[in-house]
């Protein structure tokens, strides 16, 4: 009997039957995938950290630079959905390796001294296509190593790769930019990705809860995707993740410039503050994961919605105050609470999907929130350029982010109910299975 069949109790209805013997290997995989996400977000961070020297060297306006940042997401959403759909037939180990190789290769052309705005745009498009499926495929792979009730904390650890990537990249790449120039910042993250790919090629493996269509009898057990994607849980999770990713993408691109241009901080000081904010994001994610792990069925909706509303208030105050120390406290504290929805959205959407459909459902989630990544940098750049002053433009952009977080937080308060929606979908799943097996459901 195969490992897939032995561990089939990791069911859509939430029942689990494992003795936890694979936990050690699962956590080793978690740390490796954490490094995967660290490199992934270092790739994203490099453009924001090098914003000023890139604009000066290439003679770009903020709107042009925002466009270069936004094209990263031109194929990001489509790729996230398309590649995630392959998880039903292709091993996630292969998909993750291919992504790491592609995004690393996409960084290296910027080392060429003749590479200009056109090369920057082209490589960002390729990089976005390679990185779009990273989180949904990595999450799907990770969930193949853990039972349903054990997934919240490892998912939170995986998502700290975003915070860790920024925290490590900000000081490291700032030093590279200062001493070697902004082009070598691209080269450094490209080489780091190649190193991870080499390790994964040797050690990457799927877990006992991995499931693809046609294995373990799951092909006939599928729930129609429209039922999953139109559930209150999936819609509110997707919109909440969209709002959080809007703030993340805008901050990655424009926060260093804002801190230098508006608050008067130096590049070094801005880098330190960005690092501190990233560490705060990581503390929030892991802290939430630890608390959620202690509850078999955490009340994701009300708690997460309240945290997003609090973050919305913090972003609004950040936009309106001129006091630098208060801005710092808001960045390092309540603004970071919005990131909790990224963990909750992943686990909630995985909770309402059969194992064989989990990758596609997570890919659809990524498709939606990645749209924020495509829009936010360009919109913020255009708003700032069109405003009477840089200060006024950034204030308007932050207030819009505040409103977006607040609205999605209210929707999460009302509709994010993974346990309820999982029961409803499981009823349909059981009825469909019973019908396919030629008997009535008990």
Protein Blocks (a to p, Z undefined) as FASTA:
>chain_A
ZZklmmmmmcfkopacbehlmmmmmmmmmmmmmmmmmmmmmmmmmmmmmmmmmmmmnopa
fklmmmmmmmmmmmmmmmmmmmmmmmmmpcfklmmmmmmmmmmmmmmmmmpmklcfklmm
mmmmmmmmmmmmmmmmmmmmmmmmpcfklmmmmmmmmmmmmmmmmmmmmmmmmmmmmmno
jklmmmmmmmmmmmmmmmmmmmgccdfkbccehihhlmmmpccfklmmmpmklmmmmmmm
mmmmmmmmmmmmmmmmmmmmmnopafklmmmmmmmmmmmmmmmmmmmmmmmmmpmbacfk
lmmmmmmmmmmmmmmmmmmpmcfklmmmmmmmmmmmmmmmmmmmmmmmmmmpcfklmmmm
mmmmmmmmmmmmmmmmmmmmmmmmmmmbfklmmmmmmmmmmmmmmmmmmmmmmmmcfklm
mmmmmmmmmmmmmmmnopacZZ
